Amino acid sequence: MPKRFSTARGREFGDGVRAAIARTGLTGREICEKIGWDPSKLSDLFHGKGGCSEVDLAILLSFCHIAPDERDHMLQVFRQMDTKDWWQHHGATHPVLARTWYEHLRKAKEFISWCPLLIPGLLQLPDYMRAVFAATVGVPDDEIEQRVAARLGVQEVFRQRLKCTFFIHEQILFVPVGGADVLRAQLHHLLQMSVRPYIEIRIVPIAAGAHAGFAGSFELMKFHRIEPVVFIECENSDLIIEGKTAVNGYANVLTSLDRTALDAEQSRRRILELAT
């Protein structure tokens, strides 16, 4: 089946409309009858095709008793649904759970990441997370446990056996985040995760010298029915890259890292050497 054209904004908008209607306990047809819409109009909204004015949308959201903050977010996304690439500004610090990233992760058929500076979040143990959050500028102390719980919740994605490849630079395996005991436990956790058939951990060795990943970390997600998307997390913003040429550029970086990195078994042996 060919990939369909859509954008991250459009998908987030459609998901938001579905969630708002689901919370009413009514069907889409029942909602349409109450506000005088043709059901096809609501279907177009679900699929990010527009078909209504901002006033119409505001009426729908008000009928669903949606919270003001969510209403404003939906209206803002609605105005730019057809625009690819999305730089999301979050204010002083990154949100506890990035909504767009998480919604795409739940739909992905494959997840590939490159992390040159720390263990990827999907592979972190709670104590490692706490040390990272405690060192992050702008994260209040009373918010750390909330962030740990949110990240552990995201790791539930492994229950759906999501195919994952994690490219990690070897230098990460030496950095005592949280102390020596926490790092040792984290390395053993990597070994445990690496034997799962749907998870592959690849170490880019220090001895490789220069490599294609010097520009920084990123994550590429592939899907069954939509085009691949690249996510880059910054200090207080996220960049969502959707343009085909740009995404292919990041895919080429991963292809190069695949040639540079140790294979899965060699990576396990290297982690084991450091863990013991």
N, C-alpha and C positions, 0 to 999 in steps of 0.2 A: 504494500500500500504506500503510495507516495506521501511524502511529508507535506503537511498542510501549513500554509502561511499563517502565522500568528506572532504576537509579540509578548514579552514578559508582562507588560502593562495590561494587554488584553486578556491574558490568561488569569492574572490576578483579579482583574475586574469581574470576569465571569464567575470565578470561584467565590468572590465576595457577594455577588448577587444571589448565587445559589444558597450560600450560608445564611444570608439574611432571610430568604424565603423559608428555608428549612426551620429556622427558629420560630416562625409563626405557627408551625404545625399544620399549615394549609398546603395544598398542592399548587403548582404554578397556574393551572387552569382556574382554580378557585380564586387565586389572587387576581387574575385577569378579569374575572367576572365582577369582582368587588370594585375595581378601579376603572373598569370600562375599557380594557385593552383587548386587542386581538392576540390570541396565544402566540402567533408567529412573531409578534413584536417582542415578547419576552424571550422567545427562542433566539432571536437575533442578538439580544443583550447577552444571553448566556455565552454565545460564541464570539463575543467581541466585535460584532458587525454594526454596532450603533443602532440606528433605526428609531431613535427617540431624542427628544430635546433634553437639556439639563433640567428644565422644569418638570417634564414627565418623570425623569429619573428621581428627582427630589420627592415627588409625590409617592412613587413606589417605595423609596427608602423610609419615608415618614410613616407610611402605612405599616411597614415592617417594624416600626419602633426601634430603628437602628440608633446606636449611640452617636452623639454629635461628632466626636472625633472620627469615628469610622465613616460617617456620612460625608464629612469633608474630604477624607482620604479617597473615598470612592468617586466623588465628583471631580477631584483633581486628576485621578487616573483616567477617568472617562474622557477628559479633554484631550488626552494624548495617547489614546489606545493604539493608534496605528504607527506610532513612532518607535523605531528599533533603537536599541542601546538605552541604558537607563543609569544615570548617576544619582543614587539615592543619598541625600544628606540627612544625617540623623541627629545633628546638634552637637552636644558636648562629648558624647561617647557613643559607642556602638550599642544597639538595642540588645536586650537580654536574649532575644531570638529573632534573627532577621527573617521577616515574614516571607519575602519573595524567594529567598534562598531555600527555606524549609519547604515551601509548597512545591518548588521544582524538585527538590531532593526526593520527596515522597512519590513523584511521578517518574523519576528517572529509571532507565533500564541499565545504565552504566555510569559510574562515578570515577573520575581520574583526577588525582591531585598532585601538585608539586609543592613540597614544603622544605625550604632551605634553612629555616630558623627555629622550628619547634615541632614536636610531635603533632600530627594532624588531630584536630578536635575530635573526630569520630573514633580515634584510637586512644584518647587520653583517659587515664584513671582519675578518680575524683581528687586525690591529693595533688596530682600534677595540675589539674584544672585550677585548684585553689591557689596554687603558687603563681600560675600565670595571671589569674584575675587580680590577685593581690598586688602584683607588680605593674598592672596596667593603669596608666594615668586616667583618672576620671571615673573609675569604678568604685563606688562607695563600699565601705566595709560591710554594711548591712545588706548589700545586694549580692555579695559573693555567693552565698549558698543558693540563692534564687537562680543565679547563672549556672552553677554546677548542676542543679536539678534539671534545668532546661537542656543543657548539653547532654546529660545522661538520657533524657527523654528522646533526644534526636537519635542517639545510638540505637534506639529500638528499630530503626530502619533496617538493621541487620537481620531482623526477624523475617523480612521479606526476601532475604538472600540476594540483596542488591550486589551486583558485580562491581567490585571496587579494586582499583589499583592505586597504591600510594607510593609515589617517588619521594624519598627522604634523603637529605644530604647526611653523610656519615658524621659530620661535626655535631649534629643534634644529639647523637648517642653519647656524647661526652659531657654535655652541659648539665650540671647537677640542679635542674629545676626542682625546687622543693627539698633539696638535700640529696645526699648519696643514697639513702634508703629508698626514697621516693623514686629516684631515677632507676635504681635496680629493679624495683617492683614494676616500673613502667616498661623496662626492657623485657622482662618476663611476660608481661601482658602482650607485647608485640609478638613474641614467639607464639603465644597461645592463639592470637588472632590470625597469624600467618598460616596456620594449618587448616583454616576453614577453606573449603574448596572455592568459594566465591570471593576470597580476599587475597590479594597479592601485594606484598611489601617489597619494594626494590630500593636498595641502597646505592646512592651515587657516591663512590669512594672519594676520599680526600685526595688520593693519589691520582685521580683522573685530571686534576688541575682545572683548566678552563672548561666550561661546559655551557650548554645552551640556556640554562635556567638562571643566569645571573640577573635577569631583569626583575625577578621576585616571584613570590608564590601566587598560585591561582588554582582554580578548580574547573574542570570541564565536565558537563553532564550531557549524556546522550539519552534520547527518548525514542519511544516506538513510533509516535505519530507527529512529532514536531522537530524542528531543527535543533542541533546542539547549541548549548549556551555556555559561556564562560563567566565565572564569578570571581571577582577580586575584592577581598576585604581590606579596607583601609582603617585608619585610626577611628574615624567617626563618620564613615561613609562606605557605601558599596558601589562597585561598578559592575553592571550587567552588560556583557558584550554579546550581541546577536548577529551582527553583520557577517555574512559568509566569509568574506576575505579575511577579516580580523580573526574570526574563530579558527579558520584554517591555519593562520599564523601560529596560534597557540597550540593547535594540534601538531604542527611541525616541531615545536619545541619538545613536546612529549615524545615524538618519534625519535628525536635526537637523544633525549634522556634515556629512552629505551635501549639505544645502542651503547650509551655510556655506563649505565647502571649495572651492578651485579645482578645476576639472575635471581629468581626467588630462592633457590636452595642456597646459593652463595650468600645471599643477604641474611638468611636464617642463621647460617654458621657464623657470620660476622657479629650479629646481634648476640648470639649465644656466647661467643668469646668475651664480649664486653660485660654480659650479664653475670658471668661466673668469675 
